[in-house]
């Protein structure tokens, strides 16, 4: 009965956002230390200089591939200006709130000084300027470098969380669950419990994890419900039952696209038990993080060491997403399961390439898809009011040889890179129109969302849409496909007919 009460009451709590079907929210994961301040030294993940193939990391063809627009446009931003921009951008791109990465590690007390300041500013501006924008925490990978008991971990990590929630506990911005309890996410959270190394696999281990977080909540001093991250997508009824009976909500991070039969089964068991099933969505996955080639320890190589190792000693991680297909399929599943929460992975995790925040590679293509499907999800209205065209493509065909080549570790179950040697055109049309992609006629394309593709070929991508003899859309992408790539780059590039409008709303 407890879970049923939770599932019903959460919609009542979320409905306070004040829009049609406002009980449905898109919560995007936010890397807290990547808030786009430009006063002072930029952290390496958002520094455009490290993406410059002619810059300090030229020996690698540039260390990164992503360049956040905010890093280019927010000249001299302090924390308040940066936070204001992030909330405005999120609302414009279809996001209703952020769940902030909050690592539980040895250095958490020190990190929390800046993390709490940043999150506190988001809560302040949500309350003061952007009512209805939601805030949550994502408690991440509890771990220490020394033997430590659950009790000791809770004693170490509860005080900074307690300070944050105590100072802001009356804020309407907090995402709340049943009876007003805070709703926090977990990411690889099992290690809080004694005796759990990495991931809980057995029902009794899941129960231990649940009790550990109950004790953490008591130490923080406020009621908290947790969204458990399911990381093992295999149909094990006892394992699944233990999760839905222990936790009031679940989510899946990027594993949400693996073994779809599992996620359907989990959604069914959640409906039956009163657990809140939420849908995770991600648009892309290619890391700017560098790892030692052939090592499985996932230790990120710093910039100086990466330069010493050179391209031959490095690897990067990659998931096959078939351009926009994975994002579209996951959004379709959110609609099919009629979920209350979509977890967008992520807003600004630029190092992993699954960001929605304005950035010059992804541009606004993923956000246009999110907003279209969000409208279907919330209103059931499939009618397109404004004609749009979006292209998605890779910088080069999979068999091209980059000058600065870094090995790829393919994390997907799908490993066919040749399937991404396409240029994809997604159209959102109010009425049928004739579409042309790189000069090739696609014929009369029907209204609504339609997807077409042509083989990848070098050069800039050209799009034309003609209706009743009038050209209604025409653009050429600023980025070109090449057959002689400078560097390894498996990002999905995007551009659209909406670029000038969306960019202007944010920065003009």
C-alpha positions in Angstrom: 0.0 0.0 0.0 2.9 2.4 0.7 4.1 2.3 -2.9 0.6 2.8 -4.2 0.1 5.9 -2.1 3.5 7.2 -3.3 2.7 6.7 -7.0 -0.7 8.5 -6.7 0.5 11.3 -4.5 3.6 12.1 -6.5 1.4 13.3 -9.3 -0.4 15.6 -6.9 2.8 17.0 -5.6 4.3 17.6 -9.1 1.1 19.2 -10.4 2.0 22.3 -8.5 4.1 23.3 -11.5 1.0 24.9 -12.9 0.8 23.8 -16.6 -1.4 21.3 -18.4 -0.5 17.8 -17.4 2.1 19.2 -15.1 2.3 16.0 -13.2 4.7 14.9 -15.9 8.2 16.4 -15.7 11.5 16.1 -17.5 14.3 16.0 -15.0 17.8 16.3 -16.5 21.0 15.1 -14.8 23.3 18.1 -14.1 27.0 17.8 -13.5 27.2 20.3 -10.7 30.8 21.6 -11.2 30.1 22.3 -14.9 28.0 25.4 -14.3 29.2 27.7 -17.0 30.9 30.5 -15.1 33.6 32.4 -17.0 35.0 34.4 -14.2 38.1 32.6 -13.1 39.7 29.4 -14.5 37.3 27.1 -16.5 37.4 23.5 -15.6 38.8 21.5 -18.4 35.6 19.9 -19.5 34.1 23.2 -20.6 37.2 25.0 -21.8 37.0 25.7 -25.5 40.7 25.9 -25.8 41.1 22.2 -25.1 38.8 21.4 -28.1 40.9 23.5 -30.4 42.8 21.2 -32.8 45.5 23.9 -33.1 45.6 24.6 -29.3 47.6 23.2 -26.4 46.4 19.6 -27.1 47.1 19.7 -30.8 49.2 16.5 -30.6 45.9 14.7 -29.9 44.0 16.7 -32.5 42.4 18.6 -29.5 41.6 16.8 -26.3 37.8 17.3 -26.4 35.1 17.5 -29.1 32.4 19.5 -27.3 32.3 23.2 -26.9 29.4 24.6 -24.8 27.8 27.7 -26.3 27.7 29.2 -22.8 31.6 29.0 -22.6 31.7 31.2 -25.8 28.8 33.5 -25.1 28.6 34.2 -21.3 31.4 36.7 -21.1 32.4 37.4 -17.5 29.5 35.5 -15.9 29.3 35.2 -12.2 27.4 32.4 -10.5 24.0 34.1 -10.5 24.3 35.0 -14.2 25.4 31.5 -15.1 22.6 29.9 -13.1 20.0 32.2 -14.6 21.2 31.2 -18.1 21.0 27.5 -17.3 17.5 27.6 -16.0 16.3 29.8 -19.0 18.0 27.5 -21.4 16.6 24.4 -19.8 13.1 25.7 -19.9 13.5 26.7 -23.5 14.9 23.3 -24.5 12.1 21.3 -22.8 13.6 20.5 -19.3 11.5 21.1 -16.1 14.2 20.6 -13.5 17.7 19.4 -12.7 18.9 16.5 -10.6 22.4 17.5 -9.4 25.3 15.1 -9.3 26.4 14.8 -5.7 29.3 12.4 -5.3 29.7 10.6 -2.0 33.4 10.2 -1.7 36.2 10.9 0.8 36.4 14.6 -0.4 32.6 15.2 -0.2 32.8 17.6 2.8 35.3 19.8 0.9 33.4 19.5 -2.4 30.1 20.3 -0.7 31.2 23.8 0.0 31.1 24.7 -3.7 28.4 22.1 -4.6 26.0 23.4 -1.9 26.6 27.0 -3.0 25.8 26.2 -6.7 22.7 24.1 -5.9 21.6 26.7 -3.4 21.7 29.4 -6.1 19.6 27.2 -8.4 17.0 26.8 -5.6 17.1 30.6 -4.9 16.5 31.6 -8.5 13.9 28.9 -9.0 12.0 30.3 -6.1 12.6 34.0 -7.1 12.3 34.0 -10.9 11.4 30.6 -12.3 8.6 29.1 -10.2 7.8 25.5 -11.1 11.4 24.6 -12.0 12.3 21.5 -9.9 15.5 20.6 -8.1 16.7 17.2 -6.8 20.0 15.6 -5.9 21.6 12.5 -7.5 23.6 10.8 -4.7 26.4 9.1 -6.7 28.8 6.1 -6.2 29.3 6.1 -2.5 33.0 5.0 -2.1 36.1 5.6 -0.1 39.8 4.8 -0.6 40.0 3.1 2.8 38.0 0.4 4.7 34.9 2.2 6.0 31.7 1.0 7.6 28.2 2.1 6.5 27.9 3.9 9.8 31.1 5.8 9.1 30.0 6.7 5.6 26.7 8.1 6.8 28.6 10.1 9.5 30.9 11.5 6.7 28.3 12.3 4.1 25.1 13.2 5.9 26.3 16.6 7.4 26.8 18.5 4.1 23.5 17.2 2.7 21.8 18.1 5.9 23.2 21.7 5.7 21.8 22.1 2.2 18.4 20.7 2.8 18.0 22.4 6.1 18.8 25.8 4.6 16.3 25.3 1.8 13.8 22.7 3.1 10.8 25.0 2.7 11.6 25.8 -1.0 8.8 24.7 -3.4 11.6 24.0 -5.9 12.5 20.6 -4.4 11.2 17.6 -6.2 9.0 15.8 -3.7 7.3 12.5 -3.3 4.7 11.1 -1.1 3.5 13.3 1.8 6.0 16.0 0.9 9.2 13.9 1.2 12.1 14.9 -0.9 12.7 12.7 -3.9 16.4 12.0 -4.6 18.1 9.9 -7.3 20.8 7.3 -6.8 23.5 6.6 -9.2 25.6 3.4 -8.6 24.3 3.9 -5.1 24.5 0.3 -3.7 27.9 0.8 -2.0 26.5 2.7 0.9 25.5 -0.6 2.5 28.0 -2.7 4.4 29.2 -5.7 2.4 28.1 -4.4 -1.0 30.9 -4.1 -3.5 29.7 -2.2 -6.5 26.3 -3.6 -7.4 23.7 -5.5 -5.4 22.7 -8.7 -7.2 20.5 -10.6 -4.7 17.2 -9.7 -3.0 18.8 -9.7 0.4 21.5 -7.3 -0.8 18.8 -4.9 -2.2 17.1 -5.0 1.1 20.4 -4.0 2.8 20.8 -1.1 0.4 17.3 0.1 1.1 17.9 0.0 4.9 21.2 1.9 4.5 19.4 4.8 2.7 16.7 4.8 5.4 19.5 5.4 7.9 21.0 8.1 5.7 17.7 9.9 5.6 17.4 9.8 9.4 20.9 11.2 9.7 20.0 14.0 7.3 17.0 14.7 9.3 14.3 15.0 6.6 12.0 12.4 5.0 13.6 11.3 1.7 12.4 8.8 -1.0 15.0 7.5 -3.4 14.8 6.7 -7.2 16.9 3.5 -7.4 19.2 3.1 -10.4 18.7 -0.3 -12.0 22.0 -1.3 -13.6 21.5 -5.0 -14.4 18.8 -5.3 -17.1 18.2 -9.0 -17.0 14.8 -10.6 -16.2 15.3 -12.0 -12.7 11.9 -12.0 -11.0 13.2 -12.3 -7.5 15.8 -9.5 -8.1 13.2 -7.2 -9.7 10.6 -7.8 -7.0 13.1 -6.9 -4.3 13.7 -3.6 -6.0 10.1 -2.6 -6.5 9.2 -3.6 -2.9 12.2 -1.7 -1.4 12.3 1.5 -3.4 9.4 3.8 -4.3 10.8 4.7 -7.8 13.4 3.4 -10.4 15.4 4.7 -13.3 17.9 3.4 -15.8 20.6 5.9 -16.9 22.0 4.8 -20.3 21.2 1.1 -19.7 17.6 2.1 -20.5 18.2 1.1 -24.1 19.6 -2.3 -23.3 17.3 -5.4 -23.3 14.0 -3.6 -23.9 12.0 -6.7 -22.8 13.6 -6.2 -19.4 12.4 -2.6 -19.1 8.9 -3.5 -20.2 8.9 -6.2 -17.5 10.1 -3.8 -14.9 7.5 -1.2 -15.9 4.8 -3.9 -15.6 6.0 -5.0 -12.1 6.2 -1.3 -11.1 2.5 -0.7 -12.1 1.5 -3.8 -10.2 3.4 -2.9 -7.0 2.9 0.9 -6.9 6.6 1.6 -7.6 7.1 4.7 -9.8 8.6 3.6 -13.1 10.5 6.5 -14.8 11.9 6.6 -18.3 15.5 7.5 -18.9 16.4 9.1 -22.3 19.8 9.9 -23.8 20.7 11.4 -27.2 24.3 10.3 -27.8 27.3 8.8 -26.1 30.9 9.4 -27.0 33.4 10.4 -24.4 35.9 13.2 -24.5 37.3 11.4 -21.4 40.6 9.6 -22.2 41.5 6.3 -20.7 44.7 4.2 -20.9 44.4 1.8 -23.8 43.5 -1.7 -22.8 42.9 -1.0 -19.1 39.6 -1.8 -17.6 39.9 0.4 -14.5 38.1 3.4 -16.0 40.6 5.7 -14.5 40.4 9.0 -16.5 43.8 10.2 -17.8 44.5 13.9 -17.1 45.4 16.2 -19.9 49.2 16.3 -19.2 49.4 12.5 -19.0 47.2 12.1 -22.1 49.7 14.2 -24.0 52.6 12.0 -22.8 50.8 8.8 -23.7 49.8 10.1 -27.1 47.0 8.8 -29.3 48.5 5.2 -29.4 48.2 4.9 -25.6 44.7 6.2 -25.3 41.1 5.0 -25.8 37.7 6.5 -25.6 34.3 5.0 -24.9 31.4 5.0 -27.3 27.8 3.7 -27.6 26.1 3.2 -31.0 23.0 5.3 -31.0 22.2 5.2 -34.8 22.1 9.0 -35.0 18.8 10.1 -33.4 17.2 6.7 -33.3 17.9 5.8 -29.7 16.6 9.1 -28.4 13.4 8.8 -30.4 12.8 5.2 -29.4 13.3 6.0 -25.7 10.9 9.0 -25.9 8.4 6.8 -27.6 8.7 4.4 -24.7 8.0 7.2 -22.2 4.7 7.9 -24.1 3.8 4.2 -24.3 4.4 3.6 -20.6 2.8 7.0 -19.8 5.5 7.7 -17.2 5.3 10.6 -14.7 9.1 11.4 -15.0 11.5 11.4 -17.9 15.1 11.4 -16.8 17.2 13.2 -19.5 20.8 11.9 -19.5 22.1 14.5 -19.4 21.9 18.3 -19.4 25.7 19.1 -19.3 27.8 15.9 -19.1 29.9 17.2 -22.0 32.7 14.7 -21.3 30.3 11.8 -22.1 28.7 13.4 -25.1 25.1 12.9 -24.0 24.4 16.5 -23.3 21.3 18.5 -24.2 22.7 21.9 -23.1 23.4 24.3 -26.0 26.7 23.1 -27.6 28.1 23.7 -31.1 28.2 20.0 -32.1 24.7 18.9 -31.0 23.3 22.4 -31.5 19.5 22.2 -30.9 18.6 19.0 -32.8 18.1 16.8 -29.7 16.0 19.5 -27.9 13.6 19.8 -30.9 13.0 16.1 -30.7 12.5 16.2 -26.9 10.0 19.1 -27.2 8.0 17.3 -29.9 7.7 14.1 -28.0 7.1 15.9 -24.7 4.0 17.6 -26.2 2.7 14.2 -27.4 3.5 12.8 -23.9 1.7 15.5 -22.0 -1.2 16.5 -24.4 -1.6 13.6 -26.8 -1.7 16.2 -29.5 0.3 15.0 -32.6 -0.4 18.1 -34.7 2.7 20.0 -35.8 2.2 23.7 -35.9 5.6 24.9 -37.2 7.6 23.3 -40.0 11.0 22.2 -38.9 13.8 20.1 -40.4 16.7 18.5 -38.4 19.8 16.6 -39.7 21.9 14.2 -37.7 25.3 12.9 -39.0 28.7 11.7 -38.0 31.8 13.7 -38.9 33.1 10.9 -41.1 32.3 7.3 -42.2 33.3 4.6 -39.7 36.1 3.3 -41.9 37.9 6.6 -42.5 41.3 6.9 -40.8 41.7 9.9 -38.6 45.1 11.6 -38.6 45.0 11.7 -34.7 43.4 8.3 -34.1 42.4 7.1 -30.6 41.1 3.6 -30.0 37.4 3.2 -29.2 36.0 0.8 -26.6 32.4 0.1 -27.9 30.1 -0.2 -24.9 27.0 -0.9 -26.9 25.4 -4.3 -27.4 25.1 -3.0 -31.0 28.6 -2.7 -32.5 27.8 -2.1 -36.2 29.4 1.3 -36.8 28.6 1.0 -40.5 24.9 1.5 -39.7 25.8 5.1 -38.8 27.3 5.9 -42.2 24.2 7.8 -43.0 22.8 11.4 -43.0 19.5 11.4 -41.3 16.8 14.0 -41.9 14.0 14.3 -39.4 11.1 16.5 -40.5 8.3 17.9 -38.4 5.8 19.2 -41.0 2.4 20.8 -40.6 1.4 19.6 -44.1 3.1 17.3 -46.7 6.0 18.8 -48.6 8.7 17.9 -51.0 12.0 17.4 -49.2 15.6 17.3 -50.6 18.7 16.1 -48.8 22.0 16.9 -50.4 20.2 17.5 -53.7 18.5 14.1 -53.6 14.7 14.2 -53.8 13.0 12.3 -51.0 9.7 12.8 -52.7 6.5 14.0 -50.9 7.1 13.7 -47.2 4.0 13.3 -45.1 3.0 15.6 -42.2 4.1 15.0 -38.6 7.4 13.4 -37.7 9.1 11.6 -40.5 12.6 10.2 -40.8 14.6 9.7 -44.0 18.3 9.1 -44.6 20.9 9.0 -47.4 24.4 7.5 -47.5 27.1 9.7 -45.8 29.2 11.7 -48.2 31.9 14.4 -47.8 30.8 18.0 -47.6 28.3 20.2 -45.8 24.8 18.8 -45.5 22.1 20.6 -47.6 18.4 20.6 -46.9 15.5 22.0 -48.8 11.8 21.7 -48.1 9.3 22.9 -50.8 5.5 23.2 -50.5 3.1 24.3 -53.3 6.1 25.5 -55.3 7.4 27.7 -52.4 10.7 26.9 -50.6 9.8 27.0 -46.9 13.1 25.6 -45.5 16.6 25.9 -46.7 19.9 25.5 -44.8 23.4 24.2 -45.1 25.2 22.9 -42.0 28.2 24.8 -40.7 30.0 21.5 -40.0 31.0 19.3 -42.9 31.5 15.6 -43.3 35.1 14.7 -44.2 36.8 11.7 -45.7 40.1 12.8 -44.1 39.3 13.4 -40.5 41.8 15.2 -38.3 40.9 13.3 -35.1 38.8 10.5 -33.7 35.3 11.9 -33.2 32.2 9.8 -32.9 29.9 12.6 -31.7 26.5 12.9 -33.5 26.4 16.3 -35.1 23.1 18.1 -35.6 21.8 21.2 -37.2 18.3 22.4 -37.9 16.1 25.1 -39.5 15.4 26.3 -36.0 19.0 27.2 -35.1 18.9 31.0 -35.6 15.6 31.2 -33.7 16.8 29.1 -30.8 20.2 30.7 -30.5 18.7 34.1 -30.7 16.3 33.5 -27.9 19.2 32.5 -25.6 21.9 35.0 -26.5 20.5 38.0 -28.4 
